[in-house]
Amino acid sequence: MSNNLNSIGLNKKPSETTVVVAMSGGVDSSTVAGMMKKEGYKVIGITLKLYNDGKEVAASKQCCSGQDIMDAKRVAQKLDIKHKILYYQDKFKQGVIDNFIDSYLKGETPIPCVQCNQTVKFKDLFEVSKDLNADALITGHYVKSITKNNQTEMYRAIDENRDQSYFLFNTSREQLNYLRFPLGGMLKDETRLIAKKLNLNVADKPDSQDICFVPNGDYASVIQKFRPDSFRKGNIKDLDGNVIGVHNGIINFTIGQRKGIKVSDKSALYVIKINAEKNEIIVGSRDKLGKKNVNLNELNLLADKEEFQNSVFVKVRSTGKLLKGKVNLKPNKTALVNLEEFEDGISPGQACVFYNKDKFGFKVLGGGWISN
């Protein structure tokens, strides 16, 4: 049987296999669509319209802008594949933007890209793909997936600088079994080379760098737009509880931040804690930033509990390194993570993602949201 598997691991000829490709208008997803078409699959490209972007947004380096939708359309025409645009602005506003703002108001540092993957991208697009009788949903994410005994497991991408497994920890097992990630075993340079060979208009398009609905990284302006009453002045305190300054709103601060505190002291001050209930910022020296214990909630496990009996690797921020630690699974989808070494700047609202190393690489075991 295995000899008859096609390139995405299904026992069908490519010409009899329908795939939906999530096309954002960037080089990665466009290349994936081109690869699938070239291999003979029946390809349907779907692009999501997620927010109403103004001129200032469309010009910045973001995904899912009006320009991106046009680029995706051109790629689909070039490849001669079906192309649909789904208008999900309301779903995106409720599931992602509102959560993003609420999280900042609670003194957290949110990751809207995880929420977006968890809601509109994989949940809704997953259902649409099933309705279209597609055999798989394919994306341009840089993660590796390996299917054994009809069970798909997710691994870090070969290109560690591009790896997006951290942002996909909340994917369900059912979704993983349906998803395919052709770029997980490739370097970014290889992707661009394929795009050039396919003569795609986006071959040299720069990567999106900002959160799609945050113009030029200015998240405070987004909160100002939707919740102008959020900018309340409050006290900046030292670790002994002394008031040493005033801030213009807790949403301007994240754990570990040094710039913008505007309080003079003999040594550099960092944000150690954000107390949303009291509208206070607590600051201290850098050596007070280190933490070893992390509480998690809303856990999503992609592996059996036995895999957590020994130490695993964890990642506490998207740009962070892998840290050794022990994960103690608790009831109600909660966990306590004990790190072997102190780590600076661990922030509520970020994800903590678990990995285990085996012969295929670093496997994603799941993860949860940092609560404190």
C-alpha positions as CSV (number, residue, x, y, z in Angstrom):
1,M,0.0,0.0,0.0
2,S,2.7,2.5,1.0
3,N,4.2,2.4,-2.5
4,N,1.0,3.9,-3.8
5,L,1.1,6.9,-1.4
6,N,1.2,10.3,-3.2
7,S,3.5,13.1,-2.1
8,I,1.1,14.2,0.7
9,G,0.8,10.6,2.1
10,L,-2.6,9.7,0.6
11,N,-3.3,6.4,-1.2
12,K,-4.6,8.2,-4.4
13,K,-3.3,9.5,-7.6
14,P,-2.6,13.3,-7.5
15,S,-5.0,13.7,-10.4
16,E,-7.8,12.2,-8.2
17,T,-6.8,14.2,-5.1
18,T,-8.4,17.6,-4.3
19,V,-6.4,19.9,-2.1
20,V,-7.3,23.3,-0.6
21,V,-4.3,25.6,-0.4
22,A,-4.6,28.6,2.1
23,M,-3.2,31.4,-0.1
24,S,-2.2,34.6,1.8
25,G,-0.7,36.3,-1.2
26,G,2.9,35.7,0.1
27,V,5.7,33.8,-1.5
28,D,5.3,30.7,0.8
29,S,1.7,29.9,0.2
30,S,1.9,30.8,-3.5
31,T,4.8,28.5,-4.0
32,V,2.9,25.6,-2.2
33,A,0.0,26.2,-4.6
34,G,2.4,26.0,-7.5
35,M,4.1,22.9,-6.3
36,M,0.7,21.1,-5.9
37,K,-0.5,22.2,-9.3
38,K,2.8,21.0,-10.9
39,E,2.5,17.6,-9.2
40,G,-0.9,17.2,-10.8
41,Y,-3.3,17.7,-7.8
42,K,-6.7,19.3,-8.2
43,V,-6.0,22.6,-6.4
44,I,-8.4,25.1,-4.9
45,G,-6.8,28.3,-3.6
46,I,-8.6,30.1,-0.8
47,T,-7.7,33.6,0.5
48,L,-9.2,35.1,3.6
49,K,-10.2,38.7,3.9
50,L,-9.7,39.2,7.6
51,Y,-9.9,43.0,8.4
52,N,-10.8,46.3,6.8
53,D,-7.4,47.8,6.1
54,G,-6.8,51.5,5.6
55,K,-4.1,52.9,3.4
56,E,-1.6,53.1,6.2
57,V,-2.0,49.3,6.8
58,A,-1.9,48.2,3.1
59,A,1.5,49.9,2.7
60,S,3.2,48.2,5.6
61,K,4.8,44.7,5.7
62,Q,1.8,42.7,6.7
63,C,-0.1,39.7,5.6
64,C,-3.8,39.5,4.4
65,S,-3.9,43.1,3.2
66,G,-5.8,44.2,0.1
67,Q,-2.6,44.0,-1.9
68,D,-2.1,40.4,-0.7
69,I,-5.5,39.4,-1.9
70,M,-4.7,40.8,-5.4
71,D,-1.4,39.0,-5.4
72,A,-3.0,35.7,-4.5
73,K,-5.6,36.2,-7.3
74,R,-2.8,36.8,-9.8
75,V,-0.9,33.7,-8.7
76,A,-4.1,31.6,-9.0
77,Q,-4.7,33.0,-12.6
78,K,-1.1,32.3,-13.5
79,L,-1.3,28.7,-12.2
80,D,-4.8,28.2,-13.7
81,I,-6.4,27.0,-10.5
82,K,-9.8,27.8,-8.9
83,H,-9.6,30.6,-6.4
84,K,-12.1,31.7,-3.7
85,I,-12.0,34.7,-1.3
86,L,-13.7,34.3,2.1
87,Y,-14.8,37.4,3.9
88,Y,-14.1,36.7,7.6
89,Q,-13.8,40.3,8.9
90,D,-16.5,39.8,11.7
91,K,-15.1,36.4,12.8
92,F,-11.6,37.8,12.9
93,K,-12.7,40.9,14.9
94,Q,-14.4,38.8,17.5
95,G,-11.9,35.9,17.6
96,V,-8.6,37.7,17.3
97,I,-8.7,41.5,17.6
98,D,-11.1,41.6,20.6
99,N,-9.0,38.9,22.3
100,F,-5.8,40.9,21.6
101,I,-7.1,44.1,23.2
102,D,-8.7,42.3,26.2
103,S,-5.3,40.5,26.8
104,Y,-3.4,43.8,26.9
105,L,-5.9,45.3,29.2
106,K,-5.3,42.4,31.6
107,G,-1.6,43.2,31.7
108,E,-0.7,40.3,29.3
109,T,1.4,40.2,26.1
110,P,-0.9,38.4,23.6
111,I,0.1,36.4,20.4
112,P,-2.7,37.0,17.9
113,C,-1.1,34.8,15.3
114,V,-1.9,31.7,17.5
115,Q,-5.5,32.9,18.0
116,C,-5.8,33.4,14.2
117,N,-4.5,29.9,13.4
118,Q,-6.7,28.4,16.1
119,T,-9.9,30.2,15.0
120,V,-10.4,31.4,11.4
121,K,-7.5,29.8,9.7
122,F,-7.7,26.2,10.9
123,K,-11.2,25.9,12.4
124,D,-13.2,27.7,9.8
125,L,-11.0,27.0,6.8
126,F,-10.8,23.4,7.9
127,E,-14.7,23.2,7.8
128,V,-14.8,24.9,4.4
129,S,-12.2,22.5,3.0
130,K,-14.3,19.5,4.2
131,D,-17.4,21.0,2.7
132,L,-15.5,21.2,-0.7
133,N,-14.7,17.5,-0.3
134,A,-11.0,18.3,-0.3
135,D,-8.7,15.5,0.7
136,A,-6.3,17.8,2.6
137,L,-5.8,21.4,3.6
138,I,-2.3,22.7,2.7
139,T,-0.5,25.7,4.1
140,G,2.8,27.5,3.6
141,H,3.8,27.2,7.3
142,Y,7.3,26.2,8.0
143,V,6.7,23.1,10.2
144,K,7.3,19.5,9.4
145,S,4.7,16.8,9.7
146,I,5.2,13.1,9.8
147,T,2.4,10.6,9.4
148,K,2.7,7.1,11.0
149,N,-0.2,4.7,11.3
150,N,-2.7,7.3,10.1
151,Q,-1.6,9.6,12.9
152,T,0.2,12.9,12.0
153,E,2.7,14.5,14.3
154,M,4.2,18.0,14.0
155,Y,7.9,18.8,14.2
156,R,10.1,21.9,14.0
157,A,11.0,22.9,10.5
158,I,14.4,22.2,9.1
159,D,14.9,25.9,8.7
160,E,15.0,26.9,12.4
161,N,15.0,30.6,11.5
162,R,11.6,30.1,9.8
163,D,10.1,27.5,12.1
164,Q,6.5,28.3,13.0
165,S,5.7,25.3,15.2
166,Y,5.4,27.6,18.2
167,F,2.4,29.4,16.6
168,L,0.7,26.1,15.8
169,F,0.8,24.4,19.2
170,N,-3.0,24.8,19.6
171,T,-3.8,22.7,16.4
172,S,-6.0,19.7,17.3
173,R,-5.0,16.2,16.4
174,E,-8.0,16.0,14.0
175,Q,-6.8,19.1,12.2
176,L,-3.2,17.8,12.1
177,N,-4.3,14.6,10.4
178,Y,-5.9,16.7,7.7
179,L,-3.3,19.4,7.3
180,R,-0.1,19.2,5.2
181,F,3.0,21.5,5.3
182,P,5.2,20.9,2.2
183,L,7.7,23.6,3.2
184,G,8.8,22.0,6.5
185,G,11.7,20.2,4.9
186,M,12.9,23.2,2.9
187,L,15.0,26.4,3.4
188,K,13.4,29.7,2.6
189,D,16.0,30.3,-0.3
190,E,14.7,27.0,-1.9
191,T,11.1,28.3,-1.7
192,R,12.0,31.5,-3.5
193,L,13.9,29.5,-6.1
194,I,10.9,27.4,-6.8
195,A,8.7,30.5,-7.0
196,K,11.1,32.0,-9.6
197,K,11.1,28.8,-11.6
198,L,7.3,28.9,-11.6
199,N,7.5,32.5,-12.7
200,L,5.3,33.7,-9.9
201,N,4.7,37.5,-9.5
202,V,5.5,37.2,-5.7
203,A,8.9,35.4,-6.0
204,D,10.7,38.5,-4.7
205,K,8.0,39.8,-2.4
206,P,9.3,40.7,1.1
207,D,8.1,38.6,4.0
208,S,5.3,40.1,6.2
209,Q,6.8,41.2,9.5
210,D,4.0,42.9,11.5
211,I,0.8,41.5,13.0
212,C,-1.6,41.9,10.2
213,F,-4.0,44.4,11.9
214,V,-1.3,46.4,13.7
215,P,0.1,49.1,11.3
216,N,3.9,49.3,11.6
217,G,4.0,47.5,14.9
218,D,2.1,50.3,16.7
219,Y,-0.3,48.1,18.8
220,A,-1.2,51.0,21.1
221,S,-2.9,52.8,18.1
222,V,-5.1,49.7,17.6
223,I,-6.2,49.8,21.2
224,Q,-6.7,53.6,21.0
225,K,-9.0,53.0,17.9
226,F,-11.2,50.3,19.5
227,R,-11.0,51.2,23.2
228,P,-9.9,54.9,23.6
229,D,-10.8,54.8,27.3
230,S,-8.1,52.2,28.0
231,F,-5.2,54.7,28.5
232,R,-5.5,55.4,32.3
233,K,-2.7,56.9,34.2
234,G,-1.4,54.8,37.2
235,N,1.6,54.3,39.5
236,I,5.0,52.9,38.8
237,K,6.3,51.1,41.9
238,D,9.5,49.5,42.9
239,L,9.6,46.0,44.4
240,D,9.2,47.5,48.0
241,G,5.9,49.1,47.0
242,N,7.2,52.7,46.8
243,V,5.7,54.9,44.1
244,I,8.6,56.1,41.9
245,G,6.7,57.3,38.8
246,V,3.5,57.5,36.8
247,H,2.6,55.6,33.6
248,N,0.1,56.5,30.8
249,G,-1.6,53.1,30.6
250,I,-0.5,49.5,31.3
251,I,-1.0,48.6,27.7
252,N,2.3,50.5,26.9
253,F,4.3,47.9,28.9
254,T,5.3,44.3,28.7
255,I,7.3,42.1,31.1
256,G,11.0,42.6,30.7
257,Q,10.7,46.0,29.0
258,R,13.4,48.5,29.7
259,K,12.8,51.4,27.3
260,G,9.9,53.9,27.9
261,I,9.7,53.5,31.7
262,K,10.9,57.1,32.1
263,V,12.0,56.7,35.8
264,S,15.6,57.5,36.6
265,D,17.5,55.2,38.9
266,K,21.2,54.4,39.6
267,S,20.7,51.1,37.8
268,A,18.6,50.2,34.7
269,L,15.0,49.3,35.5
270,Y,12.9,46.6,33.9
271,V,9.2,45.8,34.0
272,I,8.9,42.9,36.5
273,K,5.2,42.7,36.9
274,I,2.0,44.3,35.5
275,N,-0.9,44.5,38.0
276,A,-4.0,45.2,35.9
277,E,-6.4,45.2,38.9
278,K,-4.5,48.1,40.5
279,N,-3.4,49.6,37.2
280,E,0.2,49.5,38.4
281,I,3.6,48.7,36.8
282,I,6.2,47.1,39.1
283,V,9.8,47.7,38.1
284,G,13.2,46.4,39.4
285,S,16.7,45.4,38.4
286,R,17.3,42.8,35.7
287,D,18.3,40.1,38.1
288,K,14.7,40.1,39.4
289,L,13.4,39.1,36.0
290,G,14.5,35.5,36.1
291,K,11.8,32.8,36.7
292,K,12.0,29.0,37.0
293,N,8.3,28.1,37.6
294,V,5.6,28.8,35.0
295,N,1.9,28.2,35.5
296,L,-0.1,27.3,32.3
297,N,-3.8,27.0,31.5
298,E,-5.9,26.0,28.5
299,L,-3.5,23.2,27.7
300,N,-3.6,21.5,24.3
301,L,-1.8,18.1,24.2
302,L,-0.6,16.5,21.0
303,A,1.1,13.6,22.7
304,D,0.2,11.0,25.3
305,K,0.9,11.8,29.0
306,E,3.6,9.2,29.2
307,E,5.8,11.5,27.1
308,F,5.9,14.0,29.9
309,Q,7.3,11.7,32.5
310,N,10.9,12.8,31.8
311,S,12.2,16.3,31.1
312,V,11.2,17.9,27.9
313,F,12.2,21.0,26.0
314,V,10.0,24.1,26.3
315,K,9.8,27.4,24.5
316,V,8.3,30.4,26.4
317,R,8.3,33.0,23.5
318,S,8.3,32.7,19.8
319,T,11.9,34.0,19.4
320,G,13.2,32.2,22.5
321,K,15.5,29.2,22.7
322,L,14.6,25.7,23.8
323,L,14.9,25.3,27.5
324,K,15.0,22.0,29.5
325,G,12.2,21.6,32.0
326,K,9.7,19.3,33.7
327,V,6.0,19.6,32.8
328,N,3.7,18.6,35.7
329,L,0.3,18.1,34.1
330,K,-2.6,19.1,36.4
331,P,-6.4,18.8,36.2
332,N,-8.6,21.1,34.1
333,K,-6.0,21.6,31.3
334,T,-3.5,23.3,33.6
335,A,0.2,22.6,34.2
336,L,3.2,23.7,36.2
337,V,6.5,23.9,34.3
338,N,9.7,23.8,36.3
339,L,12.7,25.1,34.2
340,E,16.2,23.8,34.9
341,E,17.6,27.3,34.6
342,F,16.3,30.8,35.3
343,E,14.7,32.5,32.2
344,D,14.1,36.3,31.9
345,G,11.0,38.1,30.7
346,I,8.4,35.3,30.9
347,S,5.1,37.0,30.3
348,P,1.5,36.1,30.9
349,G,-0.4,35.9,27.6
350,Q,2.4,34.2,25.8
351,A,2.5,30.5,24.9
352,C,4.7,27.8,26.4
353,V,5.2,25.1,23.9
354,F,6.6,21.6,24.6
355,Y,9.0,19.6,22.5
356,N,10.7,16.2,22.6
357,K,13.7,15.1,20.5
358,D,13.6,11.9,18.5
359,K,15.1,10.6,15.3
360,F,12.9,12.9,13.1
361,G,13.8,16.1,15.0
362,F,12.0,18.1,17.7
363,K,8.4,16.9,18.0
364,V,5.7,19.3,19.2
365,L,4.0,17.7,22.3
366,G,1.5,20.6,22.7
367,G,1.5,23.6,24.9
368,G,-0.5,26.1,27.0
369,W,-1.0,29.8,27.8
370,I,1.2,31.3,30.5
371,S,-1.0,32.6,33.3
372,N,1.7,33.7,35.8
